[in-house]
Amino acid sequence: MVDIDGVREQCLEALKVVRDPEIPVNIVDLGLIYDLEVSPEGDVAIEMTLTSMGCPVQDMIQADAELACMKVDGVNKVEVTFVWSPPWSMDKMSDDGKKQMRMFGFNV
């Protein structure tokens, strides 16, 4: 049995290395992670979205997210599911994400 809350927090931190190649902000601060659940067995289920449907790098982002979480101690397997409702908007970004966007010249 794993520390569910601890693994969840570590997975969210690990996901901060995953970036959308078109936007210089990680997927957590972009607000793309809608839900992340950890089972007592260490199975991680991630519900996330992308900034647009039909994103050409969807498979790459999915693989990067799975690999990032698999590096966390106690994680047995990772499943990423993409959802499109509610649609992503800049309102979902964290304050850090908005700050990073402004540093790169984006008006948010």
Beta strands, then each sheet from edge to edge (+ up, - down):
strand 1: 33-38
strand 2: 43-48
strand 3: 77-82
sheet 1: 1+ 2- 3-
end
